[in-house]
């Protein structure tokens, strides 16, 4: 396939960015989207130009590092991560716009790379359980009801890619935060800090400059791991309950 790529180029966080146009040829339909970008970068390096900077790590849809807005959609036209998107989703002669996540809480570092440190700070504020260190406890020492285990696993699938924020018209991080809150909140190990966790994590999320949630549902639609929208309403109930107790 021969494609026209319009790629966001930005030298650094302080520089102005612009869309630059490139032509790539010989792209196989079985290539992943990131392999296509690798091909572009090889040609740029050979011609003495600066390659396009983009995030990636495992390239297996697990780590959440890859983060691109493709033709206006977070991760592209399929419900998967960018690294698992293949070029068979496009046609010969297509023009593809490639941009970084767009959110004030995710400042651009360079080109398509953004700083998602805000997610880390939300996790640091309460996305953990306090437990004594030492040898691993017996697996069956604390019984977990099957429905609670299923709910915890469903929310634990969140990989922190940030597609929910990029897709949300308000730039909200409610789906990400609720996934982390609900993952631990339904387990007996997370119960002692259940109330402080939701209050602290929501407070940190607001402090990071994410937008407010209006439940438009774009976040759940874009999520490559299928975190459900009701995760947000569940966290909202937890937040109201905890706030009333704190007074």
TORLUM-69496 format. One record per residue: residue number from 1; x, y, z of N, C-alpha, C in turn. Coordinates in nm, 2 decimals. Example, Ala and Ser with C-alpha at 12.3 -4.5 7.8 and 13.67 -1.06 7.14 Angstrom:
<rs>
pos neast nnorth nup caeast canorth caup ceast cnorth cup
1 1.32 -0.57 0.78 1.23 -0.45 0.78 1.32 -0.33 0.78
2 1.28 -0.22 0.71 1.37 -0.11 0.71 1.29 0.00 0.79
</rs>
This chain:
<rs>
pos neast nnorth nup caeast canorth caup ceast cnorth cup
1 0.08 -0.12 0.00 0.00 0.00 0.00 0.09 0.13 0.00
2 0.03 0.23 -0.06 0.10 0.36 -0.06 0.00 0.45 0.02
3 0.06 0.52 0.12 -0.02 0.60 0.21 0.04 0.74 0.22
4 -0.05 0.83 0.25 -0.01 0.97 0.29 -0.03 0.99 0.44
5 0.07 1.02 0.51 0.06 1.04 0.65 0.07 1.19 0.69
6 -0.02 1.24 0.77 -0.01 1.37 0.82 0.02 1.36 0.97
7 0.14 1.39 1.01 0.19 1.36 1.15 0.22 1.48 1.22
8 0.17 1.48 1.35 0.20 1.60 1.44 0.35 1.60 1.47
9 0.42 1.71 1.44 0.56 1.72 1.48 0.57 1.84 1.57
10 0.64 1.82 1.68 0.67 1.92 1.78 0.80 1.89 1.85
11 0.89 1.99 1.83 1.03 1.96 1.88 1.04 1.94 2.02
12 0.97 2.01 2.11 0.97 1.99 2.25 0.85 2.05 2.31
13 0.84 2.04 2.44 0.72 2.09 2.51 0.69 2.23 2.49
14 0.79 2.31 2.47 0.78 2.46 2.46 0.76 2.51 2.32
15 0.79 2.42 2.22 0.78 2.46 2.08 0.64 2.45 2.03
16 0.61 2.53 1.92 0.48 2.52 1.86 0.49 2.39 1.77
17 0.38 2.32 1.75 0.37 2.21 1.67 0.30 2.23 1.54
18 0.31 2.14 1.45 0.25 2.15 1.32 0.23 2.01 1.26
19 0.13 2.00 1.17 0.12 1.87 1.10 0.21 1.87 0.98
20 0.29 1.76 0.97 0.38 1.74 0.85 0.33 1.63 0.77
21 0.35 1.64 0.64 0.30 1.53 0.55 0.41 1.45 0.49
22 0.39 1.32 0.50 0.49 1.22 0.45 0.42 1.12 0.36
23 0.50 1.06 0.26 0.45 0.95 0.18 0.52 0.83 0.22
24 0.45 0.72 0.24 0.51 0.59 0.26 0.46 0.49 0.16
25 0.55 0.40 0.11 0.51 0.30 0.01 0.56 0.17 0.06
26 0.50 0.06 0.00 0.54 -0.07 0.03 0.49 -0.12 0.16
27 0.38 -0.07 0.21 0.33 -0.10 0.34 0.24 -0.23 0.32
28 0.27 -0.33 0.39 0.20 -0.46 0.39 0.08 -0.45 0.48
29 -0.03 -0.52 0.44 -0.16 -0.51 0.52 -0.14 -0.58 0.65
30 -0.04 -0.68 0.66 -0.02 -0.75 0.79 0.07 -0.67 0.88
31 0.13 -0.56 0.84 0.21 -0.48 0.93 0.12 -0.42 1.04
32 0.18 -0.40 1.16 0.10 -0.33 1.26 0.12 -0.18 1.24
33 0.04 -0.10 1.30 0.05 0.05 1.28 0.19 0.10 1.32
34 0.24 0.04 1.43 0.37 0.09 1.48 0.48 0.04 1.38
35 0.47 -0.07 1.32 0.57 -0.12 1.22 0.56 -0.02 1.10
36 0.44 0.03 1.07 0.44 0.12 0.96 0.51 0.25 0.99
37 0.50 0.29 1.12 0.57 0.41 1.17 0.72 0.39 1.17
38 0.76 0.26 1.20 0.90 0.22 1.19 0.95 0.24 1.05
39 0.87 0.20 0.95 0.91 0.21 0.81 0.93 0.36 0.78
40 0.84 0.44 0.82 0.85 0.59 0.80 0.98 0.64 0.86
41 1.01 0.60 0.98 1.13 0.65 1.05 1.25 0.61 0.99
42 1.26 0.49 0.93 1.37 0.44 0.86 1.40 0.53 0.74
43 1.30 0.56 0.67 1.32 0.65 0.55 1.36 0.79 0.59
44 1.31 0.84 0.71 1.35 0.97 0.75 1.49 0.98 0.80
45 1.54 0.87 0.86 1.68 0.86 0.91 1.77 0.86 0.79
46 1.73 0.78 0.69 1.82 0.76 0.57 1.83 0.89 0.49
47 1.73 0.98 0.50 1.73 1.11 0.43 1.79 1.22 0.52
48 1.83 1.18 0.64 1.89 1.28 0.73 1.80 1.36 0.81
49 1.67 1.32 0.82 1.57 1.39 0.90 1.55 1.33 1.04
50 1.49 1.41 1.12 1.46 1.36 1.26 1.35 1.26 1.26
51 1.36 1.14 1.31 1.25 1.05 1.31 1.14 1.09 1.40
52 1.02 1.04 1.38 0.90 1.08 1.45 0.91 1.00 1.59
53 0.90 1.08 1.70 0.90 1.02 1.83 0.76 0.97 1.87
54 0.75 0.85 1.91 0.62 0.79 1.96 0.65 0.69 2.06
55 0.55 0.68 2.16 0.56 0.58 2.27 0.53 0.44 2.23
56 0.61 0.35 2.28 0.58 0.21 2.26 0.66 0.13 2.36
57 0.62 0.01 2.39 0.70 -0.08 2.47 0.68 -0.23 2.43
58 0.58 -0.29 2.49 0.56 -0.43 2.47 0.51 -0.47 2.33
59 0.44 -0.38 2.27 0.38 -0.40 2.14 0.29 -0.53 2.13
60 0.23 -0.56 2.25 0.14 -0.68 2.26 0.01 -0.64 2.32
61 -0.02 -0.51 2.33 -0.15 -0.47 2.38 -0.16 -0.48 2.53
62 -0.05 -0.48 2.60 -0.05 -0.51 2.75 -0.01 -0.39 2.83
63 0.09 -0.32 2.79 0.16 -0.22 2.87 0.09 -0.08 2.87
64 0.01 -0.05 2.76 -0.05 0.08 2.76 0.03 0.19 2.71
65 0.16 0.17 2.67 0.25 0.27 2.63 0.21 0.34 2.50
66 0.16 0.27 2.40 0.13 0.33 2.27 0.01 0.41 2.29
67 0.01 0.53 2.23 -0.10 0.63 2.25 -0.10 0.73 2.14
68 -0.19 0.69 2.04 -0.20 0.78 1.92 -0.35 0.81 1.89
69 -0.38 0.93 1.85 -0.51 0.96 1.79 -0.49 0.94 1.64
70 -0.57 0.85 1.58 -0.55 0.82 1.44 -0.69 0.85 1.37
71 -0.68 0.95 1.28 -0.80 1.00 1.21 -0.90 1.04 1.31
72 -0.86 1.10 1.42 -0.96 1.16 1.51 -1.01 1.06 1.62
73 -0.96 0.93 1.61 -1.01 0.83 1.71 -0.89 0.78 1.79
74 -0.91 0.77 1.92 -0.81 0.72 2.01 -0.78 0.58 1.97
75 -0.65 0.55 1.94 -0.60 0.41 1.90 -0.65 0.37 1.76
76 -0.73 0.46 1.69 -0.77 0.43 1.56 -0.91 0.37 1.54
77 -0.94 0.31 1.42 -1.07 0.27 1.39 -1.12 0.14 1.45
78 -1.03 0.07 1.52 -1.07 -0.06 1.58 -1.06 -0.04 1.73
79 -1.14 -0.12 1.81 -1.13 -0.12 1.95 -1.01 -0.20 2.00
80 -0.90 -0.15 1.99 -0.78 -0.22 2.03 -0.67 -0.11 2.06
81 -0.55 -0.16 2.11 -0.44 -0.06 2.13 -0.38 -0.03 1.99
82 -0.30 0.08 1.98 -0.24 0.12 1.86 -0.15 0.01 1.81
83 -0.08 -0.06 1.90 0.02 -0.16 1.86 -0.05 -0.28 1.80
84 -0.17 -0.31 1.83 -0.25 -0.42 1.78 -0.34 -0.38 1.66
85 -0.33 -0.26 1.62 -0.40 -0.22 1.50 -0.32 -0.25 1.38
86 -0.37 -0.32 1.28 -0.30 -0.36 1.16 -0.34 -0.28 1.04
87 -0.25 -0.27 0.95 -0.27 -0.19 0.83 -0.39 -0.24 0.74
88 -0.44 -0.36 0.76 -0.55 -0.40 0.68 -0.68 -0.33 0.72
89 -0.67 -0.24 0.82 -0.78 -0.16 0.86 -0.79 -0.03 0.77
90 -0.69 -0.02 0.68 -0.68 0.10 0.59 -0.67 0.05 0.45
91 -0.69 0.14 0.36 -0.68 0.11 0.21 -0.57 0.18 0.14
92 -0.53 0.12 0.03 -0.43 0.19 -0.05 -0.47 0.33 -0.09
93 -0.38 0.42 -0.08 -0.41 0.56 -0.11 -0.47 0.64 0.00
94 -0.50 0.58 0.11 -0.56 0.66 0.23 -0.46 0.77 0.28
95 -0.53 0.87 0.33 -0.45 0.97 0.40 -0.49 0.95 0.55
96 -0.38 0.94 0.63 -0.40 0.91 0.78 -0.34 1.02 0.86
97 -0.43 1.08 0.95 -0.38 1.18 1.04 -0.34 1.12 1.17
98 -0.22 1.15 1.22 -0.17 1.09 1.34 -0.13 1.20 1.44
99 -0.20 1.20 1.55 -0.17 1.30 1.65 -0.15 1.24 1.79
100 -0.10 1.32 1.89 -0.08 1.27 2.02 -0.21 1.28 2.10
101 -0.22 1.22 2.22 -0.34 1.24 2.30 -0.36 1.39 2.32
102 -0.48 1.44 2.32 -0.51 1.58 2.34 -0.58 1.60 2.47
103 -0.51 1.65 2.57 -0.56 1.68 2.70 -0.46 1.77 2.77
104 -0.51 1.86 2.84 -0.42 1.96 2.91 -0.34 1.89 3.02
105 -0.39 1.78 3.07 -0.32 1.70 3.18 -0.21 1.61 3.12
106 -0.21 1.60 2.98 -0.11 1.51 2.91 -0.03 1.60 2.82
107 0.06 1.69 2.87 0.14 1.78 2.79 0.23 1.70 2.69
108 0.24 1.75 2.57 0.33 1.69 2.47 0.47 1.71 2.51
109 0.55 1.60 2.50 0.69 1.60 2.53 0.77 1.62 2.40
110 0.74 1.54 2.30 0.79 1.56 2.16 0.71 1.48 2.06
111 0.68 1.54 1.95 0.60 1.48 1.85 0.47 1.41 1.90
112 0.47 1.28 1.90 0.35 1.20 1.94 0.36 1.15 2.09
113 0.47 1.19 2.16 0.49 1.15 2.30 0.43 1.25 2.39
114 0.35 1.20 2.49 0.29 1.29 2.59 0.34 1.24 2.73
115 0.33 1.33 2.82 0.37 1.30 2.96 0.24 1.25 3.03
116 0.23 1.12 3.07 0.11 1.07 3.14 0.14 1.05 3.29
117 0.23 1.13 3.34 0.27 1.12 3.48 0.15 1.15 3.57
118 0.05 1.22 3.52 -0.07 1.25 3.60 -0.13 1.12 3.65
119 -0.14 1.02 3.56 -0.19 0.89 3.60 -0.11 0.83 3.71
120 0.02 0.84 3.71 0.10 0.79 3.81 0.07 0.85 3.95
121 0.05 0.98 3.94 0.03 1.06 4.07 -0.11 1.02 4.12
122 -0.21 0.99 4.04 -0.34 0.95 4.09 -0.32 0.81 4.16
123 -0.25 0.72 4.10 -0.22 0.59 4.16 -0.15 0.61 4.29
124 -0.05 0.70 4.30 0.03 0.72 4.42 -0.06 0.77 4.53
125 -0.17 0.84 4.50 -0.25 0.90 4.60 -0.34 0.80 4.67
126 -0.36 0.68 4.61 -0.44 0.58 4.68 -0.46 0.45 4.61
127 -0.40 0.43 4.50 -0.43 0.31 4.42 -0.34 0.19 4.46
128 -0.35 0.16 4.59 -0.27 0.05 4.65 -0.34 0.01 4.78
129 -0.29 -0.10 4.84 -0.34 -0.14 4.97 -0.22 -0.14 5.06
130 -0.24 -0.10 5.19 -0.13 -0.10 5.29 -0.13 -0.24 5.35
131 -0.02 -0.30 5.34 -0.01 -0.44 5.39 0.14 -0.46 5.44
132 0.15 -0.54 5.55 0.29 -0.57 5.60 0.37 -0.65 5.49
133 0.49 -0.62 5.48 0.58 -0.70 5.39 0.62 -0.83 5.45
134 0.67 -0.92 5.37 0.71 -1.05 5.42 0.68 -1.15 5.32
135 0.67 -1.28 5.36 0.64 -1.39 5.27 0.50 -1.37 5.22
136 0.48 -1.43 5.10 0.35 -1.42 5.04 0.25 -1.50 5.12
137 0.13 -1.44 5.15 0.03 -1.52 5.23 -0.03 -1.63 5.15
138 -0.08 -1.73 5.22 -0.15 -1.84 5.16 -0.26 -1.79 5.07
139 -0.27 -1.84 4.95 -0.37 -1.79 4.85 -0.51 -1.79 4.90
140 -0.55 -1.89 4.98 -0.68 -1.90 5.02 -0.71 -1.85 5.16
141 -0.61 -1.78 5.22 -0.62 -1.73 5.35 -0.74 -1.63 5.37
142 -0.76 -1.55 5.26 -0.87 -1.45 5.26 -0.97 -1.49 5.15
143 -1.09 -1.53 5.19 -1.19 -1.58 5.09 -1.24 -1.45 5.02
144 -1.25 -1.46 4.89 -1.30 -1.36 4.80 -1.43 -1.41 4.73
145 -1.54 -1.36 4.75 -1.66 -1.41 4.68 -1.64 -1.40 4.53
146 -1.70 -1.49 4.46 -1.68 -1.50 4.31 -1.73 -1.37 4.24
147 -1.84 -1.31 4.28 -1.88 -1.19 4.21 -1.78 -1.07 4.23
148 -1.73 -1.07 4.36 -1.63 -0.96 4.39 -1.50 -0.98 4.31
149 -1.46 -1.11 4.29 -1.34 -1.14 4.22 -1.36 -1.11 4.07
150 -1.48 -1.14 4.02 -1.50 -1.11 3.87 -1.50 -0.96 3.85
151 -1.56 -0.88 3.94 -1.56 -0.73 3.93 -1.42 -0.68 3.94
152 -1.34 -0.73 4.03 -1.20 -0.68 4.05 -1.12 -0.71 3.92
153 -1.14 -0.83 3.87 -1.06 -0.87 3.75 -1.10 -0.78 3.63
154 -1.23 -0.75 3.62 -1.28 -0.67 3.51 -1.22 -0.53 3.51
155 -1.21 -0.47 3.63 -1.15 -0.34 3.64 -1.00 -0.34 3.64
156 -0.94 -0.45 3.68 -0.80 -0.46 3.68 -0.74 -0.47 3.54
157 -0.82 -0.49 3.44 -0.78 -0.50 3.30 -0.73 -0.37 3.25
158 -0.77 -0.26 3.31 -0.72 -0.12 3.27 -0.57 -0.12 3.26
159 -0.52 -0.08 3.14 -0.37 -0.07 3.12 -0.32 0.07 3.13
160 -0.41 0.17 3.17 -0.36 0.30 3.19 -0.31 0.37 3.06
161 -0.36 0.34 2.94 -0.31 0.39 2.82 -0.35 0.54 2.80
162 -0.47 0.58 2.86 -0.52 0.71 2.85 -0.61 0.74 2.73
163 -0.66 0.63 2.66 -0.75 0.65 2.55 -0.88 0.71 2.60
164 -0.92 0.68 2.72 -1.05 0.74 2.78 -1.04 0.89 2.79
165 -0.92 0.94 2.83 -0.90 1.08 2.84 -0.90 1.15 2.70
166 -0.83 1.08 2.61 -0.82 1.14 2.47 -0.95 1.14 2.40
167 -1.04 1.04 2.43 -1.17 1.03 2.36 -1.27 1.12 2.42
168 -1.26 1.15 2.55 -1.36 1.23 2.62 -1.36 1.38 2.57
169 -1.47 1.43 2.54 -1.48 1.57 2.50 -1.44 1.67 2.61
170 -1.44 1.62 2.73 -1.40 1.71 2.85 -1.26 1.68 2.90
171 -1.20 1.57 2.84 -1.06 1.54 2.89 -1.07 1.48 3.03
172 -1.17 1.40 3.06 -1.19 1.35 3.19 -1.11 1.22 3.21
173 -1.07 1.19 3.33 -1.00 1.07 3.37 -1.08 0.98 3.46
174 -1.21 1.00 3.46 -1.30 0.93 3.55 -1.30 0.78 3.52
175 -1.29 0.74 3.40 -1.29 0.59 3.37 -1.17 0.53 3.43
176 -1.05 0.59 3.40 -0.93 0.53 3.46 -0.93 0.53 3.61
177 -0.97 0.64 3.67 -0.97 0.65 3.82 -1.07 0.55 3.88
178 -1.19 0.54 3.82 -1.29 0.45 3.87 -1.24 0.30 3.86
179 -1.17 0.27 3.75 -1.12 0.13 3.73 -1.03 0.10 3.85
180 -0.94 0.19 3.88 -0.84 0.16 3.99 -0.91 0.16 4.13
181 -1.01 0.25 4.15 -1.08 0.25 4.27 -1.16 0.12 4.29
182 -1.24 0.08 4.19 -1.33 -0.03 4.20 -1.25 -0.16 4.20
183 -1.14 -0.17 4.14 -1.05 -0.29 4.14 -1.02 -0.33 4.28
184 -0.98 -0.23 4.36 -0.94 -0.26 4.50 -1.05 -0.25 4.60
185 -1.15 -0.17 4.57 -1.26 -0.14 4.66 -1.35 -0.26 4.68
186 -1.36 -0.35 4.59 -1.45 -0.47 4.60 -1.38 -0.59 4.67
187 -1.25 -0.58 4.69 -1.18 -0.69 4.75 -1.17 -0.67 4.90
188 -1.17 -0.77 4.98 -1.15 -0.76 5.13 -1.02 -0.70 5.17
189 -0.92 -0.72 5.09 -0.79 -0.66 5.12 -0.79 -0.51 5.10
190 -0.87 -0.46 5.02 -0.88 -0.31 4.99 -0.98 -0.24 5.08
191 -1.06 -0.32 5.15 -1.17 -0.26 5.23 -1.13 -0.16 5.34
192 -1.02 -0.18 5.41 -0.99 -0.09 5.52 -0.96 0.06 5.47
193 -0.91 0.07 5.34 -0.88 0.20 5.29 -0.98 0.24 5.18
194 -1.09 0.18 5.18 -1.19 0.20 5.07 -1.24 0.35 5.06
195 -1.27 0.40 5.18 -1.32 0.54 5.18 -1.21 0.65 5.15
196 -1.10 0.63 5.22 -0.99 0.73 5.19 -0.94 0.72 5.05
197 -0.94 0.60 5.00 -0.89 0.58 4.86 -0.97 0.66 4.76
198 -1.10 0.64 4.76 -1.18 0.71 4.66 -1.17 0.86 4.67
199 -1.17 0.91 4.80 -1.16 1.06 4.82 -1.03 1.11 4.77
200 -0.92 1.04 4.81 -0.79 1.09 4.78 -0.76 1.08 4.63
201 -0.81 0.98 4.56 -0.78 0.96 4.42 -0.86 1.06 4.33
202 -0.98 1.08 4.37 -1.06 1.18 4.30 -1.01 1.32 4.32
203 -0.96 1.35 4.44 -0.90 1.48 4.47 -0.78 1.50 4.39
204 -0.69 1.40 4.38 -0.57 1.41 4.30 -0.60 1.42 4.15
205 -0.71 1.35 4.10 -0.75 1.36 3.96 -0.79 1.50 3.93
206 -0.87 1.56 4.02 -0.91 1.70 3.99 -0.79 1.80 3.99
207 -0.70 1.78 4.09 -0.58 1.86 4.10 -0.49 1.86 3.98
208 -0.50 1.74 3.90 -0.41 1.73 3.78 -0.47 1.80 3.66
209 -0.59 1.85 3.67 -0.64 1.93 3.57 -0.73 1.86 3.46
210 -0.77 1.74 3.50 -0.86 1.67 3.41 -1.00 1.73 3.41
211 -1.07 1.71 3.30 -1.20 1.77 3.30 -1.31 1.70 3.37
212 -1.42 1.75 3.39 -1.53 1.69 3.46 -1.60 1.59 3.37
213 -1.66 1.49 3.43 -1.73 1.38 3.36 -1.88 1.42 3.34
214 -1.93 1.40 3.22 -2.07 1.42 3.19 -2.13 1.30 3.14
215 -2.07 1.18 3.15 -2.12 1.05 3.12 -2.16 1.05 2.97
216 -2.08 1.10 2.88 -2.11 1.09 2.74 -2.09 0.95 2.68
217 -2.00 0.88 2.75 -1.97 0.74 2.71 -1.86 0.72 2.61
218 -1.80 0.83 2.56 -1.69 0.81 2.47 -1.57 0.74 2.52
219 -1.55 0.75 2.65 -1.44 0.69 2.72 -1.45 0.53 2.71
220 -1.57 0.48 2.74 -1.59 0.34 2.74 -1.59 0.28 2.60
221 -1.63 0.36 2.51 -1.63 0.32 2.37 -1.49 0.31 2.32
222 -1.40 0.40 2.36 -1.26 0.40 2.31 -1.17 0.30 2.39
223 -1.21 0.26 2.51 -1.13 0.18 2.59 -1.09 0.04 2.53
224 -0.97 0.01 2.50 -0.93 -0.11 2.44 -0.95 -0.23 2.52
225 -0.97 -0.22 2.65 -0.99 -0.33 2.74 -1.14 -0.34 2.79
226 -1.22 -0.26 2.74 -1.36 -0.27 2.77 -1.41 -0.24 2.91
227 -1.34 -0.15 2.97 -1.38 -0.10 3.11 -1.52 -0.04 3.09
228 -1.62 -0.09 3.16 -1.76 -0.04 3.14 -1.79 0.09 3.20
229 -1.89 0.16 3.14 -1.92 0.30 3.18 -1.98 0.30 3.33
230 -2.04 0.19 3.37 -2.10 0.18 3.50 -1.99 0.19 3.61
231 -1.87 0.17 3.57 -1.76 0.18 3.66 -1.75 0.32 3.72
232 -1.79 0.42 3.64 -1.79 0.56 3.69 -1.90 0.58 3.79
233 -2.02 0.53 3.76 -2.13 0.55 3.85 -2.11 0.48 3.98
234 -2.05 0.36 3.97 -2.01 0.29 4.09 -1.92 0.37 4.18
235 -1.82 0.43 4.12 -1.72 0.51 4.20 -1.79 0.64 4.25
236 -1.88 0.69 4.18 -1.95 0.81 4.22 -2.03 0.78 4.35
237 -2.09 0.66 4.36 -2.17 0.62 4.48 -2.07 0.61 4.59
238 -1.95 0.55 4.57 -1.85 0.53 4.67 -1.80 0.67 4.72
239 -1.79 0.76 4.63 -1.74 0.89 4.66 -1.84 0.96 4.75
240 -1.96 0.96 4.71 -2.07 1.03 4.79 -2.08 0.97 4.93
241 -2.07 0.84 4.94 -2.08 0.77 5.07 -1.96 0.81 5.16
242 -1.84 0.81 5.10 -1.72 0.84 5.18 -1.72 0.99 5.22
243 -1.77 1.08 5.13 -1.77 1.22 5.16 -1.86 1.25 5.27
244 -1.98 1.18 5.28 -2.07 1.21 5.39 -2.02 1.16 5.52
245 -1.94 1.05 5.52 -1.89 1.00 5.64 -1.78 1.10 5.69
246 -1.70 1.15 5.60 -1.59 1.24 5.64 -1.65 1.37 5.69
247 -1.77 1.41 5.64 -1.83 1.53 5.68 -1.77 1.65 5.61
</rs>
